[in-house]
Amino acid sequence: MKILAGKISKELKKAVHCAVYETELARVWPRDGKTREAKIALFAKENGWRLRFYKDGLCAIFDREPLG
């Protein structure tokens, strides 16, 4: 998870959002149905981001948590 967090953090320093595709997501969160999206959203929140978009089997898109 630390490696993935580092990759997302690095990307968000130079871009507005960061897409993480299924192959990378599956390494950390195996496809298990309904709880997977919640786990990914919690990971984002714990790192100061938000999960903007999630499509099971495709990707998750993260961006920075807005201020205020």
Biopython code that builds the backbone (N, CA, C, O; Angstrom):
import numpy as np
from Bio.PDB.StructureBuilder import StructureBuilder

atoms = [
    (1, "MET", "N", (0.817, -1.188, 0.000)),
    (1, "MET", "CA", (0.000, 0.000, 0.000)),
    (1, "MET", "C", (0.864, 1.256, 0.000)),
    (1, "MET", "O", (0.490, 2.272, -0.586)),
    (2, "LYS", "N", (2.011, 1.184, 0.654)),
    (2, "LYS", "CA", (2.905, 2.342, 0.692)),
    (2, "LYS", "C", (3.419, 2.690, -0.697)),
    (2, "LYS", "O", (3.562, 3.865, -1.032)),
    (3, "ILE", "N", (3.695, 1.677, -1.501)),
    (3, "ILE", "CA", (4.187, 1.924, -2.854)),
    (3, "ILE", "C", (3.105, 2.613, -3.686)),
    (3, "ILE", "O", (3.377, 3.581, -4.397)),
    (4, "LEU", "N", (1.894, 2.110, -3.588)),
    (4, "LEU", "CA", (0.782, 2.713, -4.325)),
    (4, "LEU", "C", (0.537, 4.141, -3.852)),
    (4, "LEU", "O", (0.322, 5.033, -4.673)),
    (5, "ALA", "N", (0.565, 4.367, -2.553)),
    (5, "ALA", "CA", (0.365, 5.717, -2.014)),
    (5, "ALA", "C", (1.449, 6.661, -2.525)),
    (5, "ALA", "O", (1.165, 7.811, -2.860)),
    (6, "GLY", "N", (2.680, 6.184, -2.586)),
    (6, "GLY", "CA", (3.773, 7.005, -3.100)),
    (6, "GLY", "C", (3.574, 7.360, -4.560)),
    (6, "GLY", "O", (3.835, 8.491, -4.970)),
    (7, "LYS", "N", (3.116, 6.404, -5.342)),
    (7, "LYS", "CA", (2.873, 6.644, -6.764)),
    (7, "LYS", "C", (1.774, 7.688, -6.952)),
    (7, "LYS", "O", (1.914, 8.607, -7.759)),
    (8, "ILE", "N", (0.680, 7.540, -6.204)),
    (8, "ILE", "CA", (-0.427, 8.491, -6.319)),
    (8, "ILE", "C", (0.017, 9.879, -5.875)),
    (8, "ILE", "O", (-0.272, 10.871, -6.545)),
    (9, "SER", "N", (0.714, 9.950, -4.754)),
    (9, "SER", "CA", (1.191, 11.223, -4.241)),
    (9, "SER", "C", (2.088, 11.933, -5.255)),
    (9, "SER", "O", (1.954, 13.137, -5.476)),
    (10, "LYS", "N", (2.984, 11.193, -5.855)),
    (10, "LYS", "CA", (3.893, 11.756, -6.858)),
    (10, "LYS", "C", (3.114, 12.291, -8.053)),
    (10, "LYS", "O", (3.405, 13.380, -8.548)),
    (11, "GLU", "N", (2.137, 11.539, -8.512)),
    (11, "GLU", "CA", (1.336, 11.957, -9.665)),
    (11, "GLU", "C", (0.510, 13.201, -9.339)),
    (11, "GLU", "O", (0.376, 14.091, -10.179)),
    (12, "LEU", "N", (-0.044, 13.270, -8.126)),
    (12, "LEU", "CA", (-0.877, 14.414, -7.756)),
    (12, "LEU", "C", (-0.084, 15.695, -7.541)),
    (12, "LEU", "O", (-0.664, 16.778, -7.460)),
    (13, "LYS", "N", (1.231, 15.582, -7.448)),
    (13, "LYS", "CA", (2.060, 16.789, -7.361)),
    (13, "LYS", "C", (2.149, 17.503, -8.703)),
    (13, "LYS", "O", (2.399, 18.707, -8.756)),
    (14, "LYS", "N", (1.946, 16.758, -9.789)),
    (14, "LYS", "CA", (2.066, 17.366, -11.117)),
    (14, "LYS", "C", (0.779, 17.313, -11.936)),
    (14, "LYS", "O", (0.725, 17.870, -13.032)),
    (15, "ALA", "N", (-0.253, 16.656, -11.424)),
    (15, "ALA", "CA", (-1.504, 16.522, -12.169)),
    (15, "ALA", "C", (-2.698, 16.753, -11.248)),
    (15, "ALA", "O", (-2.560, 16.750, -10.025)),
    (16, "VAL", "N", (-3.852, 16.950, -11.837)),
    (16, "VAL", "CA", (-5.078, 17.206, -11.090)),
    (16, "VAL", "C", (-5.656, 15.919, -10.511)),
    (16, "VAL", "O", (-6.263, 15.930, -9.440)),
    (17, "HIS", "N", (-5.464, 14.813, -11.226)),
    (17, "HIS", "CA", (-5.970, 13.537, -10.753)),
    (17, "HIS", "C", (-5.002, 12.418, -11.120)),
    (17, "HIS", "O", (-4.073, 12.606, -11.905)),
    (18, "CYS", "N", (-5.246, 11.247, -10.530)),
    (18, "CYS", "CA", (-4.407, 10.081, -10.784)),
    (18, "CYS", "C", (-5.307, 8.864, -10.960)),
    (18, "CYS", "O", (-6.106, 8.540, -10.081)),
    (19, "ALA", "N", (-5.174, 8.198, -12.095)),
    (19, "ALA", "CA", (-5.941, 6.981, -12.352)),
    (19, "ALA", "C", (-5.089, 5.765, -11.989)),
    (19, "ALA", "O", (-3.916, 5.680, -12.352)),
    (20, "VAL", "N", (-5.693, 4.843, -11.278)),
    (20, "VAL", "CA", (-5.035, 3.583, -10.924)),
    (20, "VAL", "C", (-5.903, 2.479, -11.515)),
    (20, "VAL", "O", (-7.091, 2.372, -11.208)),
    (21, "TYR", "N", (-5.292, 1.661, -12.365)),
    (21, "TYR", "CA", (-6.049, 0.651, -13.100)),
    (21, "TYR", "C", (-6.106, -0.682, -12.363)),
    (21, "TYR", "O", (-5.368, -0.919, -11.407)),
    (22, "GLU", "N", (-6.997, -1.537, -12.832)),
    (22, "GLU", "CA", (-7.332, -2.792, -12.154)),
    (22, "GLU", "C", (-6.120, -3.634, -11.782)),
    (22, "GLU", "O", (-6.091, -4.207, -10.692)),
    (23, "THR", "N", (-5.134, -3.726, -12.640)),
    (23, "THR", "CA", (-3.976, -4.571, -12.328)),
    (23, "THR", "C", (-3.276, -4.112, -11.048)),
    (23, "THR", "O", (-2.828, -4.937, -10.250)),
    (24, "GLU", "N", (-3.183, -2.797, -10.857)),
    (24, "GLU", "CA", (-2.566, -2.272, -9.633)),
    (24, "GLU", "C", (-3.507, -2.371, -8.438)),
    (24, "GLU", "O", (-3.074, -2.684, -7.329)),
    (25, "LEU", "N", (-4.786, -2.106, -8.660)),
    (25, "LEU", "CA", (-5.758, -2.200, -7.565)),
    (25, "LEU", "C", (-5.826, -3.614, -7.009)),
    (25, "LEU", "O", (-5.902, -3.803, -5.795)),
    (26, "ALA", "N", (-5.799, -4.600, -7.883)),
    (26, "ALA", "CA", (-5.941, -6.001, -7.474)),
    (26, "ALA", "C", (-4.781, -6.466, -6.595)),
    (26, "ALA", "O", (-4.944, -7.400, -5.809)),
    (27, "ARG", "N", (-3.638, -5.843, -6.712)),
    (27, "ARG", "CA", (-2.498, -6.203, -5.861)),
    (27, "ARG", "C", (-2.750, -5.859, -4.398)),
    (27, "ARG", "O", (-2.260, -6.537, -3.495)),
    (28, "VAL", "N", (-3.516, -4.803, -4.179)),
    (28, "VAL", "CA", (-3.766, -4.333, -2.816)),
    (28, "VAL", "C", (-5.151, -4.747, -2.320)),
    (28, "VAL", "O", (-5.313, -5.146, -1.167)),
    (29, "TRP", "N", (-6.149, -4.647, -3.202)),
    (29, "TRP", "CA", (-7.523, -4.970, -2.834)),
    (29, "TRP", "C", (-8.085, -5.985, -3.825)),
    (29, "TRP", "O", (-8.541, -5.604, -4.904)),
    (30, "PRO", "N", (-8.059, -7.243, -3.482)),
    (30, "PRO", "CA", (-8.655, -8.243, -4.379)),
    (30, "PRO", "C", (-10.141, -7.931, -4.602)),
    (30, "PRO", "O", (-10.808, -7.387, -3.722)),
    (31, "ARG", "N", (-10.637, -8.275, -5.758)),
    (31, "ARG", "CA", (-12.048, -8.022, -6.075)),
    (31, "ARG", "C", (-12.924, -8.875, -5.168)),
    (31, "ARG", "O", (-12.900, -10.103, -5.239)),
    (32, "ASP", "N", (-13.691, -8.215, -4.324)),
    (32, "ASP", "CA", (-14.555, -8.924, -3.376)),
    (32, "ASP", "C", (-15.960, -8.353, -3.319)),
    (32, "ASP", "O", (-16.729, -8.657, -2.407)),
    (33, "GLY", "N", (-16.286, -7.537, -4.286)),
    (33, "GLY", "CA", (-17.640, -7.002, -4.323)),
    (33, "GLY", "C", (-17.794, -5.649, -3.676)),
    (33, "GLY", "O", (-17.008, -4.737, -3.934)),
    (34, "LYS", "N", (-18.798, -5.514, -2.841)),
    (34, "LYS", "CA", (-19.236, -4.217, -2.326)),
    (34, "LYS", "C", (-18.234, -3.525, -1.411)),
    (34, "LYS", "O", (-18.152, -2.297, -1.428)),
    (35, "THR", "N", (-17.478, -4.259, -0.622)),
    (35, "THR", "CA", (-16.603, -3.607, 0.359)),
    (35, "THR", "C", (-15.338, -3.032, -0.253)),
    (35, "THR", "O", (-14.671, -2.208, 0.374)),
    (36, "ARG", "N", (-15.001, -3.442, -1.443)),
    (36, "ARG", "CA", (-13.761, -2.984, -2.069)),
    (36, "ARG", "C", (-13.756, -1.474, -2.281)),
    (36, "ARG", "O", (-12.777, -0.808, -1.947)),
    (37, "GLU", "N", (-14.819, -0.936, -2.823)),
    (37, "GLU", "CA", (-14.887, 0.502, -3.064)),
    (37, "GLU", "C", (-14.751, 1.282, -1.753)),
    (37, "GLU", "O", (-14.071, 2.308, -1.719)),
    (38, "ALA", "N", (-15.376, 0.821, -0.694)),
    (38, "ALA", "CA", (-15.275, 1.487, 0.608)),
    (38, "ALA", "C", (-13.850, 1.454, 1.138)),
    (38, "ALA", "O", (-13.382, 2.433, 1.718)),
    (39, "LYS", "N", (-13.163, 0.346, 0.945)),
    (39, "LYS", "CA", (-11.768, 0.236, 1.395)),
    (39, "LYS", "C", (-10.870, 1.192, 0.619)),
    (39, "LYS", "O", (-9.978, 1.813, 1.197)),
    (40, "ILE", "N", (-11.099, 1.313, -0.675)),
    (40, "ILE", "CA", (-10.311, 2.223, -1.504)),
    (40, "ILE", "C", (-10.601, 3.669, -1.113)),
    (40, "ILE", "O", (-9.681, 4.485, -1.045)),
    (41, "ALA", "N", (-11.854, 3.993, -0.860)),
    (41, "ALA", "CA", (-12.218, 5.345, -0.427)),
    (41, "ALA", "C", (-11.582, 5.686, 0.915)),
    (41, "ALA", "O", (-11.138, 6.816, 1.120)),
    (42, "LEU", "N", (-11.535, 4.726, 1.826)),
    (42, "LEU", "CA", (-10.896, 4.950, 3.125)),
    (42, "LEU", "C", (-9.397, 5.178, 2.954)),
    (42, "LEU", "O", (-8.830, 6.061, 3.597)),
    (43, "PHE", "N", (-8.755, 4.397, 2.101)),
    (43, "PHE", "CA", (-7.329, 4.577, 1.782)),
    (43, "PHE", "C", (-7.090, 6.002, 1.277)),
    (43, "PHE", "O", (-6.135, 6.659, 1.690)),
    (44, "ALA", "N", (-7.956, 6.471, 0.386)),
    (44, "ALA", "CA", (-7.812, 7.829, -0.151)),
    (44, "ALA", "C", (-7.933, 8.858, 0.964)),
    (44, "ALA", "O", (-7.101, 9.760, 1.070)),
    (45, "LYS", "N", (-8.953, 8.732, 1.789)),
    (45, "LYS", "CA", (-9.184, 9.689, 2.873)),
    (45, "LYS", "C", (-8.011, 9.719, 3.856)),
    (45, "LYS", "O", (-7.603, 10.790, 4.306)),
    (46, "GLU", "N", (-7.476, 8.557, 4.185)),
    (46, "GLU", "CA", (-6.344, 8.479, 5.108)),
    (46, "GLU", "C", (-5.096, 9.163, 4.560)),
    (46, "GLU", "O", (-4.208, 9.542, 5.324)),
    (47, "ASN", "N", (-5.026, 9.321, 3.249)),
    (47, "ASN", "CA", (-3.869, 9.954, 2.623)),
    (47, "ASN", "C", (-4.138, 11.388, 2.177)),
    (47, "ASN", "O", (-3.299, 12.002, 1.518)),
    (48, "GLY", "N", (-5.319, 11.930, 2.538)),
    (48, "GLY", "CA", (-5.634, 13.316, 2.206)),
    (48, "GLY", "C", (-6.158, 13.510, 0.797)),
    (48, "GLY", "O", (-6.138, 14.625, 0.277)),
    (49, "TRP", "N", (-6.626, 12.436, 0.169)),
    (49, "TRP", "CA", (-7.196, 12.514, -1.170)),
    (49, "TRP", "C", (-8.658, 12.145, -1.094)),
    (49, "TRP", "O", (-9.205, 11.929, -0.013)),
    (50, "ARG", "N", (-9.280, 12.076, -2.249)),
    (50, "ARG", "CA", (-10.628, 11.516, -2.308)),
    (50, "ARG", "C", (-10.732, 10.614, -3.534)),
    (50, "ARG", "O", (-10.026, 10.794, -4.526)),
    (51, "LEU", "N", (-11.595, 9.681, -3.439)),
    (51, "LEU", "CA", (-11.875, 8.780, -4.539)),
    (51, "LEU", "C", (-12.928, 9.455, -5.401)),
    (51, "LEU", "O", (-14.092, 9.523, -5.009)),
    (52, "ARG", "N", (-12.543, 9.951, -6.561)),
    (52, "ARG", "CA", (-13.463, 10.679, -7.432)),
    (52, "ARG", "C", (-14.316, 9.757, -8.280)),
    (52, "ARG", "O", (-15.471, 10.066, -8.570)),
    (53, "PHE", "N", (-13.745, 8.612, -8.684)),
    (53, "PHE", "CA", (-14.457, 7.700, -9.562)),
    (53, "PHE", "C", (-13.956, 6.293, -9.310)),
    (53, "PHE", "O", (-12.760, 6.074, -9.120)),
    (54, "TYR", "N", (-14.871, 5.344, -9.309)),
    (54, "TYR", "CA", (-14.493, 3.941, -9.180)),
    (54, "TYR", "C", (-15.395, 3.096, -10.056)),
    (54, "TYR", "O", (-16.618, 3.217, -9.991)),
    (55, "LYS", "N", (-14.811, 2.255, -10.861)),
    (55, "LYS", "CA", (-15.550, 1.298, -11.678)),
    (55, "LYS", "C", (-14.901, -0.060, -11.465)),
    (55, "LYS", "O", (-13.758, -0.282, -11.866)),
    (56, "ASP", "N", (-15.628, -0.959, -10.837)),
    (56, "ASP", "CA", (-15.102, -2.281, -10.527)),
    (56, "ASP", "C", (-14.596, -2.969, -11.799)),
    (56, "ASP", "O", (-15.304, -3.066, -12.801)),
    (57, "GLY", "N", (-13.360, -3.438, -11.725)),
    (57, "GLY", "CA", (-12.753, -4.117, -12.859)),
    (57, "GLY", "C", (-12.057, -3.191, -13.832)),
    (57, "GLY", "O", (-11.420, -3.661, -14.775)),
    (58, "LEU", "N", (-12.161, -1.883, -13.628)),
    (58, "LEU", "CA", (-11.555, -0.923, -14.554)),
    (58, "LEU", "C", (-10.503, -0.046, -13.878)),
    (58, "LEU", "O", (-9.307, -0.211, -14.119)),
    (59, "CYS", "N", (-10.947, 0.888, -13.029)),
    (59, "CYS", "CA", (-9.983, 1.798, -12.414)),
    (59, "CYS", "C", (-10.602, 2.560, -11.247)),
    (59, "CYS", "O", (-11.807, 2.515, -10.998)),
    (60, "ALA", "N", (-9.713, 3.263, -10.546)),
    (60, "ALA", "CA", (-10.099, 4.213, -9.505)),
    (60, "ALA", "C", (-9.372, 5.505, -9.827)),
    (60, "ALA", "O", (-8.201, 5.484, -10.205)),
    (61, "ILE", "N", (-10.054, 6.621, -9.680)),
    (61, "ILE", "CA", (-9.438, 7.913, -9.944)),
    (61, "ILE", "C", (-9.436, 8.707, -8.645)),
    (61, "ILE", "O", (-10.467, 8.880, -7.995)),
    (62, "PHE", "N", (-8.256, 9.181, -8.290)),
    (62, "PHE", "CA", (-8.053, 9.945, -7.061)),
    (62, "PHE", "C", (-7.731, 11.386, -7.404)),
    (62, "PHE", "O", (-7.148, 11.673, -8.450)),
    (63, "ASP", "N", (-8.119, 12.296, -6.507)),
    (63, "ASP", "CA", (-7.667, 13.687, -6.593)),
    (63, "ASP", "C", (-7.465, 14.202, -5.176)),
    (63, "ASP", "O", (-7.733, 13.505, -4.197)),
    (64, "ARG", "N", (-6.987, 15.434, -5.091)),
    (64, "ARG", "CA", (-6.752, 16.014, -3.769)),
    (64, "ARG", "C", (-8.079, 16.374, -3.110)),
    (64, "ARG", "O", (-9.026, 16.797, -3.773)),
    (65, "GLU", "N", (-8.126, 16.197, -1.806)),
    (65, "GLU", "CA", (-9.311, 16.600, -1.033)),
    (65, "GLU", "C", (-9.393, 18.119, -1.087)),
    (65, "GLU", "O", (-8.415, 18.789, -0.754)),
    (66, "PRO", "N", (-10.528, 18.688, -1.496)),
    (66, "PRO", "CA", (-10.633, 20.155, -1.572)),
    (66, "PRO", "C", (-10.547, 20.797, -0.191)),
    (66, "PRO", "O", (-11.018, 20.247, 0.804)),
    (67, "LEU", "N", (-9.940, 21.960, -0.162)),
    (67, "LEU", "CA", (-9.853, 22.714, 1.098)),
    (67, "LEU", "C", (-11.155, 23.432, 1.349)),
    (67, "LEU", "O", (-11.808, 23.920, 0.426)),
    (68, "GLY", "N", (-11.524, 23.489, 2.629)),
    (68, "GLY", "CA", (-12.705, 24.257, 3.015)),
    (68, "GLY", "C", (-13.912, 23.522, 2.940)),
    (68, "GLY", "O", (-14.980, 24.056, 3.240)),
]
sb = StructureBuilder()
sb.init_structure("model")
sb.init_model(0)
sb.init_chain("A")
sb.init_seg("    ")
for serial, (resi, resn, name, xyz) in enumerate(atoms, 1):
    if name == "N":
        sb.init_residue(resn, " ", resi, " ")
    sb.init_atom(name, np.array(xyz, "f"), 0.0, 1.0, " ", f" {name:<3s}", serial, name[0])
structure = sb.get_structure()
